[in-house]
Amino acid sequence: MKHSSSTTISTILLSLLLLFLTAHFTGTSAVPNTQDFQDTCKLAADANPVINYDFCVLTFKSEPMSNNTDARGLANIAAVISFTHSNDVTYDIRDLLSKLPDPATKSCLEQCMSLYTSMLNTLPNAMDGINLKHDEVAKGLLQTTIEESQKCEAGFSKVGVVSPLTQVNNNSVQLNSMALTILGFAN
């Protein structure tokens, strides 16, 4: 099911509202022995070798709500940032396609556009799962987005073409891995 732009924005705003309310009413961290997102990033990087500690910290520093939430809230923030990132990637792909790449690159970019469009439909459902404590559903959806980013990158390797999306694909894998791993710390 495709989301319209207004539905997607509404879902993100609802996710952020639920995140704020959860943080406001609970006021506790679900991650044992942690006091801030830097500690959570350390735990996440130790638990999942895909996650770079510095990338994790910089990601959460960009979102002020990261200072006032628990692990579930951080997982949601990572998913929201991943959604924004995925949307930005679709614009990058459109730009690359407008430059009339060679046929092999064009085919890979078109596949990636399809995969990132799918992520834009999957991530709001993952955010809903995180907020509603449907953790297994959310984890499955986040795992799907990780695989889609990896599939995008692998498409270029398969045809022997240098990927112009390596960095954004790696960032997507990290953001979704952060959400998935940190969600595992939530109770």
N, C-alpha and C positions, 0 to 999 in steps of 0.2 A: 504494500500500500504506500503510495507516495503522499508525502505531507506537503501542503501548500506552505508558502513562506510565512504566512501569518500563523498557521498552526504550529510550525516549527518554533517560531519566536515565542508563541504562547507556552509551548512545552518547556523551553529553556527558562523563561521567566518563572513558570510554576516550579521548576526544579530548584531555581535559586531561592524562591520564597520558602519552599519546604526545607531547604538546607538552612536558611536563616532561622526559621522557626524551630527546627530540630536543635540547632546550636544554642538558641536562646533558652529553650525550655529544659534541655538536658544539662548543658554547661559542663559536661564531663567528657573526657577522652576515652574512647573505646580501645585504644592501643595501650597495653600495659607499659608502665614506666616511661611514658613519653609526655613531654610538656608542650611541644610545638611541632610544626610540620617538618622541621629539619630532622628531628628524631625519627619521625615517621618515614622520611625519605631514606634515612640510614637503614632502618629496618627493611624497607622495600628493596633497596639496592642489595642488601645482604641476602634477602630471600629470592631475588630474581636477577640473574646476571645481565639481563637485557636492560635493566634500569640503571642509568648513570646517575649517581648521587647529585652531582652538580646540576644536571639537567632538571632533575626533580625539584631541587631547591629553587632554581631560577623560575621554574614553572609556577610554583606556589607563591613565590614572592610577587609575581605579576598579578595576583588575585588577593586583594585585601581580606576577603572573608576566610582565607586560609588560616589566619591567626586565631580565629574564634570557633573552630569546629573540631569534631572528632574524626575518626577514621572514615566513617560512612560519608561525612561531609566532604572530606578530602577526595574520596573516590568519586563522588559526584562532581566536584570541581574539576578533577582531571578529565572526566567524561565530557563536561561542558566545554572545556578548553579544546579537547579533541574534536568536538563537533565544529567549533569555530575554525580550527585548523583544517579539517576536512573540507569545509566550505571554501576556505581560501585556496586549497589545492585544486578544487574544480575550476576556479578562475585561472590559476596558473596553467592548468592543462588546456583550457580554452585559448589562452594566449599562445601557448606552444603550437597548438593545432593551426592557429591563424597564420603561422609562419611557414606553412606548407612544408612540413618535414618529409623526409623520404618515406616510401610506403611502409617499410618495416617499423619505423619509429611511429608513424601515424597510427598503425594498427595497435601498437602497444599503448599509445596514449589514449586511444578510443576505449581499449579494455580497462585502462586505469580510470577513465572518466566513469565508466559503468560501475566499477568497484567503489570509487569514492562516493558516487551518487547513492549506492546501496548503503554505505556507511552513514550517510546523512539521514537515511530512513531507519537504520538500526540503532544509532546512538540515542535518540530520544526514548526509545523503548528500554534501552539499558539504563538510562537515567531514571525512568519510571521504576524499573526493577530495584535500583539502588534505594530510591526514596521510600518505596513501599516494602522494603526488606524482603523482596523476592530475590535473594542473593544468587541462587543457582541459575535462575533465568538471566539475571544481569551478567553473571560470569560467563554464561554461554554466549550471550550477545557480544560481550567485550572480546571474547576469544575469536569470534567470527570477524570482528573488525581488525584484529591483529593479523589474522590469516589473509584478509583482503589486502591489507597493505603489503604483506610479504608476496602475495600473488602478483600484485602490480609490479613490484621490483623484479620478481623472477621472470616475468614476461619479456623484459628487455634482455636478460641474460640468455634466455631460451633461443632468441633469434640473433644473438651476437651483436647487439646494439648497446651503446653506452646509454645508461638511463639518465635523463635530465631530472629525474624525480628522486634520486637516491636519498638526499638529505630529508626531504619532506616525508618520504616513506619511512625512513628511520625514526623521525620525530613522531609519526603516527603510531608506529609500533611501540615506542617508549610511552607515549601518553596513554594509550589503551592498556599497556602492561602495568603502568602505574595505577590506573583505575582498578584493574583486575586484582593486582597484588594487594593494594591497600584495602580493597573491599574484603579481602580475606582476613584482615585484622579487626573488622567491625564485628560487633555482637548484636 
